[in-house]
Amino acid sequence: MRLTFAMLIIALGLAACTPPLPESGSQGVGFQDYGTYLNQQSRVTAVPAPVVPPGFSPAGVAAAIDRAEGTQLATAAPAPIDPNDPNRPRGNQPAGIQPQNGEALARPGGISDEQDFGAVSQRETIESDKARIERNRSQYVVVQPGALPQRPGGTGPNIVEYALSTTHALGTQMYKRSSFRVSDPASACARYGSPDLAQEAFLAKGGPDRDRLGLDPDGDGYACSWDPRPFRAAAN
């Protein structure tokens, strides 16, 4: 009983010593009212601006650092191009060179202004077009065709002349052929790279009357299915 009464007395004493909690409407952090906090904040001095010595140039310092490091400064942007300047650059042409035709005004991206009627009309006139046409006509040269070269003699049969001298169709027998064959016609024709070469060899060995090489077994005068019709069509 005495112990319980003593503990009660101690608890009441501790409660009397505890300070009252601040009200949310009048006091804030640090157990002071909000007005005092604002007064303290208003007395805080601003951070002073850095003092720049006379003659100090940040750009000059940056340039000196770039020179020491071996780097180049960025070049300034080029001046805008005056479209009325006769010496303005045009397309890939250097300044001072004026192309006769098809000039392209230097624009961002290299876009030609040939489709711009206003830009073209400023530098082209009917008189300038007429002068250009006359100048082109004076430089126009007509090359006359010459005679066709003659086929040199001693080079073998001319299959073009032979084709133009014939009129019969493929497979029409015009010449006698023996039924006795020394070699197979397919094997004989395989020795030549083209029917034209086979026809030349056939004519050189006595064709079309004779077929010593076995290239014309049907006797139409055309070796290895050589066709004279393309030559006839070209002549007509």
Stockholm file with secondary structure:
# STOCKHOLM 1.0

chainA/1-236         MRLTFAMLIIALGLAACTPPLPESGSQGVGFQDYGTYLNQQSRVTAVPAPVVPPGFSPAGVAAAIDRAEGTQLATAAPAPIDPNDPNRPRGNQPAGIQPQNGEALARPGGISDEQDFGAVSQRETIESDKARIERNRSQYVVVQPGALPQRPGGTGPNIVEYALSTTHALGTQMYKRSSFRVSDPASACARYGSPDLAQEAFLAKGGPDRDRLGLDPDGDGYACSWDPRPFRAAAN
#=GR chainA/1-236 SS CHHHHHHHHHHHHHHHHSCCCCCTTTBCTTSCBHHHHHHHHHTSCCCCCCCCCTTCCHHHHHHHHHHHHTCCCCCCCCCCCCTTCTTCCBTTBCTTCCCSSCCCBCCTTCCCCTTCHHHHHHHCCHHHHHHHHHHHHHHCCCCCCCCCCCCCTTSCCCHHHHHHHCCCCTTCCCSCCCSCCSSCHHHHHTTSSSHHHHHHHHHHTTTTTCCTTSCCTTCSSCGGGCCCHHHHHHHC
#=GC SS_cons         CHHHHHHHHHHHHHHHHSCCCCCTTTBCTTSCBHHHHHHHHHTSCCCCCCCCCTTCCHHHHHHHHHHHHTCCCCCCCCCCCCTTCTTCCBTTBCTTCCCSSCCCBCCTTCCCCTTCHHHHHHHCCHHHHHHHHHHHHHHCCCCCCCCCCCCCTTSCCCHHHHHHHCCCCTTCCCSCCCSCCSSCHHHHHTTSSSHHHHHHHHHHTTTTTCCTTSCCTTCSSCGGGCCCHHHHHHHC
//
